[in-house]
Amino acid sequence: MTHLDEARALLSRHPVVDGHNDLPWALRAKARYDLDRCDLATDLTGRTHTDLKRLRAGGVGAQFWSVYVRTDLAGDEAVSATLEQIDCVDQMLARYPGDLAPALTADDMEAARAEGRIASLKGAEGGHSINNSLATLRALYALGVRYMTLTHNDNLPWADSATDEPGVGGLSPFGHEVVREMNRMGMLVDLSHVAATTMRDALSTTAAPVIFSHSSSRAICDHPRNIPDDVLAQLPGNGGVAMATFVPKFILPAAVAWTQAADENLRAHGHHHLDTSPEAMKLHEAFEAAHPRPVATAATVADHLDHMREVAGVDHIGIGGDFDGTAFTPSGLDDVSGYPNLVAELLSRGWSSADLAKLTWSNAVRVLRDAESVSRELRAQRGPSNAVLADLDA
C-alpha cells in the first residue's frame, strides 16, 4: 500500500475538520449567491477550489465555512453583509442535505460523520462584523456562528491586527470583554489574523480554549500572519488548537515578496488585492507568466506542522486550508481534494495513524466540546454583558 492509499484509508475513518474555507465569499463574488450558476453538485474546477465531489475526494468530514466580509465594509454595512454570508451557508445546507449537515456542537459533528455527511459550521472572520456590539455578537451566535476571528487585516478600535500598525497594543478593555462574552456563549475565540500582542492578551483573558483557524508557524516562515513559538507553547495550557494554513505567502518565505508584487499589480489595475474574480485572475496569470511564482508544496505545509507539533504538541494542531480565500495554492494542495497528499507526506515522515487522527479530526472536535463545557459553567454564573465600547475604552 502506498502512503497515498494509506492516507485515503485513514481519512475514511478520521476525516478532515478544516478550520477555514471562503466559499461563501467566492459565491458572492462569482454568482451573487446563485447556486444555479455555481452548483456545488457539479464540477466547479477552474471557478472555485470547492465543490461537493472534491470535498468527498479530499476526505473532508467537517468544514468551518467562513462568513467573512472585507474590512472596507464597515459599520452596519459589514453587519448586513455578514448576515448575507450566513444566509449563503444556510442556502447551501438546504440545497445539499445529502452531503452537508448543519452543525452547532461537537456532538453534531460526530453525528454528521456517523451519517456520512460533512458537518457544516460557520465562522465569522473579523470583529468588524459585530460593529462594536456585544448584542450583535450574540445574534451571530444565535444564527449558528461558532467562532469569530477577532480581526481581519485591519485594526479595530478594540483589537490590533497582524497586518496593521499597532493601535491599542493588543486588546483594549472592550476587546477583553468581547473575549469574555465569547467564552460565556461558547463561541470559539479565533486568533488568526491578529497581532502577536492580541494573541497574548486573549490568552491571558480567555477561560476557554482558543483556535487559530488558518495560521502557520512564524519560526518556519517569518510572516506576521503566523504564530510565534511563545504563543504556540501556551496552547497546551490553554487547550487550544492551531490549524495550519496552505496560503503560499504565509508558508513559503520565497513567496512573500512575490505575492506583495502581485498584489501591487492588482491594485495598480484598480482591483482589491484579495480579488479572485475572473478579471483579477487574468491579471495574476499575466503577472505570473512574466514573473514565475515560487511554488509551495504539501511538503512546505508539512514542515510547518512538524514544527508546530514539536512546540505545541500533537493535541494542539489542526488544518485550516483557506481555500477560496487565496488566489494561489500549493502544488498538490490545489483544491479541497488535496488533503490526502498532505496526509501522505506526513506518513512518509513517520507520523503515526493515531497522531494523524488527532490532526485531522479529534483535536478540532475536542476544542469545540471544551468551549461548550466552559460556556455551561459561565452561563450558570452570569448573564449577557451589555458593556459598550465608549464606556470601557473611554
ABEGO torsion letter per residue (X at the ends): XBAAAAAAAAAAABBBBBABBAAAAAAAAAAGGBAAABBAABBABGABABBAAAAAAAGBABBBBBABBBAABBEAAAAAAAAAAAAAAAAAAAABAAABBBBABAAAAAAAAAAGBBBBBBBBBEAAAAGGBAAAAAAAAAAGBABBBABBABBBAABBBAABBBBAGEBBAAAAAAAAAAAAAGBBBBABGBBAAAAAAAAAABABBBBBABBBBAAABBBAABBBAAAAAAAAAAGBBBBBBABAAAABAAAAAAAAAAAAAAAAAGBBAABABAAAAAAAAAAAAABBBBBBBAAAAAAAAAAAAAAAEAAABBBBAGBGABABBBBGAABAAAAAAAAAAAAAAGBBAAAAAAAAAAAAAAAAAAAAAAAAAAAAABBBBABBAAAAAX
